[in-house]
Amino acid sequence: MTLRIILAASLIAAGAATPAFAQHGGNAFVAAYDADKNGTLTRAEYDAGRDARFRATDANGDGAITEEEYVGEYSARLEVELASFDRGEEKKAEARQRQIRQTRVRFGVIDTNKDGKIDRAEYDAIAERSFAEQDADKDGTITPADVAATTARRTAQREQREKSEH
C-alpha cells in the first residue's frame, strides 16, 4: 500500500495538467511540462517547469513549501480545472473535497523528513523519481513510446498485484 501511495504521489506531484479528478497518466505528465508542445518532454523542459512550479508554490520565498502553500497553489489550479466540470455542483464539490484531501496526503508523502515543509531536496527527489518512472528507455526524453511502455508496464504490474491478492 505504501508503495502505491508513493508512486501515485510522485506522479501527481509531477503536476499533471489534466483535470485533477481525472486519471493522471503519462500524456498528462508530458503535457504539463512540454514547453514547446511537440508531444515529447525533455529533461530540460521538465526541470524548468518544476523549478517554476517550486518558486510559484513557495509563496513567501523562504526556500521551502509549507502544507498551506502546497495546498494553496494546487487549489488555484484545481479551481481552473473545475470550472469546466459539467457533472453538477454537488459532484464538483465532492471532487474538490477529494482532491484537496489527496493533496494533503501527497504533501505528507513528499515531506520525507516530516518537518512540516517540503524543502528543495525533497521536491527534487520526487521529481527525479517521477521523470525516471515515465522515461521508459532512459534516454532523457519522454516520448509517446515511453508513455505507452510505462502504461503497459503499470497495467501488467497492477494485474499481477490483483492476481496475487486473490
Secondary structure, DSSP 4 states (H G I P E B T S, - for coil): -HHHHHHHHHHHHTT--S-TTS---HHHHHHHH-TT-SS-EEHHHHHHHHHHHHHHH-TT-SSEEEHHHHHHHHHHHHHHHHTT--S-HHHHHHHHHHHHHHHHHHHHHH-TT-SSEEEHHHHHHHHHHHHHHH-TT-SSEE-HHHHHHHHHHHHHHHHHHHHHH-
